[in-house]
Amino acid sequence: LIICAEPTKFFHDLFESCSLASKELADIRKFANKSEWGKSSAADSKYDDYVLIIGESARKDYFHIYGYPVKNTPYLDKVNGTIVDGFTSGGTFTIGSLRLMLTQGDKVKWEPNYNLNIVDLAKSAGFETYWISNQGQFGKYDTPISSIAKRADYSYFFKGTTFAEKNTSDFDLIPILERKLAEKSNKKRLFILHTMGSHPWACDRISDMSKIYKVDSKEKSYIACYVTSIEKTDLFIKKVHQVLLNND
C-alpha cells in the first residue's frame, strides 16, 4: 500500500501555522512595543518618498522575469531596475514569513524582535511612515504583522477582521497612496503597501483584469487564474511607479 503524504501536508501546515500564530500573539503581548533602534540618519538617502510593496502567495517560478514561459510580467521585464534573484522568504505563510522579514530578529533561533521593526527603523531616521493594507487586521493585537503596521504614523486597512471579509482589489490601494503623496510634508516618507497579490483563491483576485489567461482543461483553470494574478501584481507595480513619477 502506497499512501501519498502530500494531501495531508496542507492540514499539517495549517495546524503548524495556527500554533505559531497563537504563540506569536502571546509573545507580542510581552513586548512594550517600544523601539530599540535609537537614532538613525537618512541624510544620504536620495529620494523624499519610498514605497515598499509586500506581495502575497507569489511563487518565483510563476514569474516570467524569473523564467516562467508565459509572459506575465511585461512591466518588470523591461523596467530599469534591480531584479534580485535568490532572495528567500522567511516562511511559508504570511505571519511566519513577515515576522522575520520585517524585524531584525535572532538569525540562529529564527525568532523576531518586534521592537526592532522596519516601521520604527524608518521613524528613527525621521521618516513619516504609512501602512496601507488590503489585508485584515482583527484588533489591537490581531496578528504580528498588523501590530507592526500600527506602529506607523498612518495605517489603513480595507478589512476590519480577516482577509476573507470581502474581496477588494489591490488596485484600490493606489488612490489612497495618491492622496497621501499629494499631502505636503517636510519629512521623507516611507509608504508600505500590503497587497492580497496571489492569495488564495487566486480567481477571486483577478475579477477586474481585462486580460485573463485561459486554458483548455478545467483541471488547470486555477493555474490560469494564478498566472493572471501574477500579471496583476506586475500591473500594480507599474501603476504605483507611475503615481510616484506623477508626484515629482
Long-range contacts (C-beta under 8 A, 24 or more apart in sequence): 13-92, 13-93, 17-93, 17-95, 17-96, 20-95, 20-96, 21-95, 21-143, 21-144, 24-95, 24-99, 24-112, 24-143, 24-144, 25-141, 25-143, 25-144, 27-114, 28-114, 28-141, 28-144, 28-147, 29-141, 31-114, 31-115, 32-115, 33-114, 33-115, 33-147, 33-151, 34-115, 35-115, 35-116, 35-117, 35-120, 35-123, 35-124, 36-113, 36-115, 36-116, 36-120, 37-116, 37-120, 37-121, 37-124, 38-124, 39-124, 40-121, 40-124, 40-125, 41-125, 42-125, 42-126, 42-127, 42-188, 45-188, 47-188, 48-188, 48-189, 49-181, 49-188, 49-189, 49-191, 49-244, 49-247, 50-127, 50-188, 50-189, 50-190, 50-191, 51-177, 51-190, 51-191, 51-192, 51-193, 51-240, 51-244, 52-118, 52-190, 52-191, 52-192, 52-193, 53-193, 53-195, 53-236, 53-237, 53-240, 54-98, 54-192, 54-193, 54-194, 54-195, 55-195, 55-197, 55-198, 55-233, 56-94, 56-135, 56-194, 56-195, 56-196, 56-197, 56-198, 56-199, 57-197, 57-198, 57-199, 57-200, 57-202, 58-197, 58-198, 58-229, 58-230, 58-233, 59-198, 62-198, 62-226, 62-227, 62-230, 63-230, 68-227, 68-230, 70-213, 70-227, 72-213, 72-227, 72-228, 72-230, 72-231, 72-234, 73-230, 73-231, 73-234, 74-231, 74-234, 75-234, 75-235, 75-237, 75-238, 75-241, 76-234, 76-237, 79-238, 79-241, 94-135, 94-143, 94-145, 95-143, 95-144, 95-145, 98-144, 98-145, 98-148, 99-144, 99-145, 102-145, 102-148, 103-148, 112-144, 114-144, 114-147, 114-148, 117-148, 117-151, 118-148, 118-192, 119-148, 119-149, 119-151, 119-152, 119-190, 119-192, 120-151, 122-190, 123-151, 123-153, 125-188, 126-187, 126-188, 127-187, 127-188, 127-189, 127-190, 128-153, 128-154, 128-185, 128-187, 128-188, 128-189, 128-190, 129-153, 129-154, 129-189, 129-190, 129-192, 130-154, 130-155, 130-180, 130-189, 130-190, 130-191, 130-192, 131-155, 131-156, 131-192, 131-194, 132-156, 132-173, 132-176, 132-177, 132-180, 132-191, 132-192, 132-193, 132-194, 133-157, 133-158, 133-193, 133-194, 134-158, 134-159, 134-168, 134-169, 134-170, 134-172, 134-173, 134-194, 134-195, 134-196, 135-159, 135-163, 135-194, 135-196, 136-160, 136-161, 136-162, 136-163, 136-164, 136-165, 137-161, 138-162, 145-194, 149-192, 149-194, 152-192, 154-180, 163-196, 163-199, 167-204, 167-205, 167-207, 168-196, 169-205, 169-207, 169-208, 170-195, 170-196, 170-197, 170-205, 170-232, 170-233, 170-236, 171-208, 171-236, 171-239, 173-236, 174-236, 174-239, 174-240, 174-243, 177-240, 177-243, 178-243, 178-247, 181-243, 181-244, 181-247, 182-247, 193-240, 195-233, 195-236, 197-229, 197-233, 198-226, 198-229, 198-230, 198-233, 201-225, 202-226, 202-228, 202-229, 205-229, 205-232, 206-232, 209-235
